């Protein structure tokens, strides 16, 4: 968009770079991010877990990150440390990776701490330690606890990991859940000792006992509007009690309640004390006894390392026996000994030198979120220990021994130590297809690169993503850098992970194509059939469902995952075992009634949606209609007949081409001023003319009651910033439609708008206003030829007359308008500016609290909140399931679907849901089954085959939308079709040739069983090539 003046910087009111943090700020909020931006964080230990934590914290945007790890890089570090290379072996770890970490976020300086560690701790707000002896951890934590510095300790050993928090004696959590405060409209308040607040009918309040609420807009019992937040007791889904209301005036009507979140104060014990009497966060309720045993086990590991100066050797029985004896001793000395499982403890010993990047991703995402909690007080921290393991990921198809798990002086030694060299080769020869290279896709490729997945002779990775990189991606999609903006995600991501692990060079094939019906010539049988599995990293349901259907068709495993702020989920789809992704659907989004949007808003969400629709109605649709009129022959006969609002379309074309066509930017300002008057003055006056503030319904109740708020017109004031925001944005967008240069000079616009004469408005009689949803639906569904309800004087003759006044398209050859397609992430285009101003003005009409630009952008742009911590953790969980798929595990209870919420924090795991079963002729089948028929049979042969082989009589047969056969078909047509081959029949009916890449047909079939009953059966897969 071409405008005079400087472009605004893309920052929030608090100075946060919105273009970079736009998805994260909706997770954490501006206040939390401001606190983070004042926090200096120290990270000690830069192996796989440490670098994962550092990466996530840097992306999130703290004030500074300082690294401490003077130990030399070892070749085994490359198993999980994605910012190290073979050339770094022997260099100090922190110095070797500081440059790469520093590139992640220009706002976060990353430095290396030189000299003595413990003498420099006082300058940090948060200290994170990994891979550190327990004695030193306790010594450091003693210091941090005494100084009010938050302390986090974490470690990963093979498929085991833990995290510990000490946030001091008086840590304040400002928001425990991160959920939006609930609010609702009030229908009544009783006057009694335990006053009862009743919500509007069918509007659940969503409160819990002990919540606090505040009140606004109550009439009669107005004293409630001014009191401090009140504690509630829930008495039902639509009612709650607030204490004694007898001292207040009688309730008359109206009112809104809003939940007020209360701070929670937490007292943490220092590690020295907490280790003796641990409090556990349960990470898997199926392993309720694990935390106590692993608490003993990790202490025993530390003692073993102090005693032998090394950790136990992989799968070494001597070391494992010594370790178990140490663990037993630790347990006996404990004040609360637990039952120990020697097999579990031996696994911890076997894997102590193991280092798996998926485990680092899980613990690294978790711990990084704890760091952000420590900085901001946002969300509830872990209290105080959390242990996590994924022993189910150990392979059963290959054996492990000391020899097979011994180090090879290889970058994969950390993986071999856990799984053995044979399973590492299986990982290397896997053939995976990754759909999507966004946030989850980047994390997935990083994990796969560290594992060497696809790097073997028979292995490969294929990745596709049609999107290009935007600045807002850089906050979560860590493989990308500012220099990559506008480049293809799939290509940049593939190049980035090949640099991380050179073994992948030539083994990653990137595509820039959407996976869908229109690209089946690219993603054909030869593409899908060799795959060992598919992983989705998509952000829309329809694409996920298509990939899911392909996986069912080709019988490929599918790993599905998604995030929403601090929430994440993973799903495993297994051929012949589980339901598919498409087997269940999320409930549909709740829509806003049309009459509420048009005339009776009562929440800011209503006015934002109204403003978003208004944007299209003013700056996109009219311009598109003008261009159609100028380019489409017989416009009136084609477009207008398909629409129920012909007069509105013609009036907008006439306005844009004749009556209000601007010649200068001043004309655009005038146009915007008149729109303001119409929207926020005249239409409100007309509404109040039809329904005065004291209007009553036919039943005698006030019209303006319940969810209906009586509005008031706005008197334009050029000195009011909100009023001028509307004029500025509307005028510039109108100028954009006409290819004219706009202006950001507010003084100039203010001066021009003050001189514009505005006609007086007189409400009209006979104007129909939609009061309920049935009237609104009738207007919205008006068929072609029906006039809109709010235009009683319009008629068909009026349409013809208006058409005659339009200039001939031939007189405007080459003239085109520029429709404005809504784009939320360009802060120079006035789109969000307009929606914010338009929404807040309408909210002002209806006495609704205004929303800032950030909230408006979130709602209008339908932004999905996202943060790197959740993405990293969820991807780690997916890869732990991928190990099982590569191993070939065939029992459904070997797998886990995961559900996490890092805000609480909460971890939940469950077995995948089995595929539902159906029956025909006493034979069971699931969605994974099909009738496979080989050969290009005739229709008659196919029907005979089904009767003979399956004792089923085909009554109807179709391919896509083409009906190939039905039992009620006329006999001559039937006789003709019975002789045709199936490919001839499909081509004949669909009138489309079968494409060369297609080798089979999917035929849907209705059949009768042996008893003559209609039964549901699988589809037919006819392989004709």
Buried (B, 14 or more C-beta within 10 A) or exposed (E): BEBEEEEEEBBBEEEBBBBBBBBBBBBBBBBBBBBBBEBBBBBBBBBBBBBBBBBBBBBBBBBBBBBBBBEEBBBBBBBBBBBBBEEBBEBBBBBBBBEBBBBBBEBBEBEBBEEEBEEBBEEBBBBBBBBBEBEEBBEBBBBBBEEEBBBBBBBBBBBBBBBBBBBBBEBEBBBBEBEEBBBBBBBEBBBEEEBBBBBBEEBEBBBEEEBBBBBBBBEBBBEBBEEEBBBBBBBEEBBBBBEEBEEBBEBBBBBBBBBBBBEEEBEBBBBBBBBEEBEBBBBBEEBEEBBBBBBBBBBBBBBBBEEEEEBBBBBBEEBBBBBBEBBBBBBEEBEEEBEBEEEBBBBBBBBBBBBBBBBBBBBBBBBBBBBBBBBBBBBBBBBBBBBBBBBBBBBEEBEBEBEBBBBEEBBBBBBBBBBBBBBBBBBBBBBBBBBBBBBBBBBBBBBBBBBBBBBBEEBBBBBBBBBBBBBBBBBBBBBBBEEBBEEBBBBBBBBBBBBBBEBBEEBBBBBBEBBEEEBBEEBBBEBBEEBBBBBBBBBEEEBBBBBBBBBBBBEBBBBBBBBEBBBBBBBBBBBEBBBBBBBEEEEEEEEBBBBBBBBBBBBBBBBBBBBBBBBBEBBBBBBEBBBBBBEEEEBBEEBBEEBBBBBBBBBBBBBBBEEBBBEEBBBBBBBBBBBBBBBBBBBBBBBBBBBEEEEEEEEEEBBBBBBBBBBBBBEBEBEBEBBBBBBBBBBBBBBBBBEBEBBBBBEBBBEBBEEBEBEEBEEEEEBEBBBEEEBBBEBBEBEEEEBBBBBEEBEEEBBEEBBEEBBEBEEBEEBEBBBBEBEBBEBBBBBBBBBBBBBBBBBBBBBBEBBEBBBBBBBBBEBBBBBBBBBBBBBBBBBBBBBBBBBEBEEBEBBBBBBBBBBBBBBBBEBBBEBEEBEBEEEEBBBBBBBEBEEBBBBBBBBEBBEEEBBBBBBBBBBBEBEBBBEEBEEEEBEBBBEBBBBBBBBBBBEEEBEEBBEBBEBBBBBBBEEEEEBEBBBBBBEBE
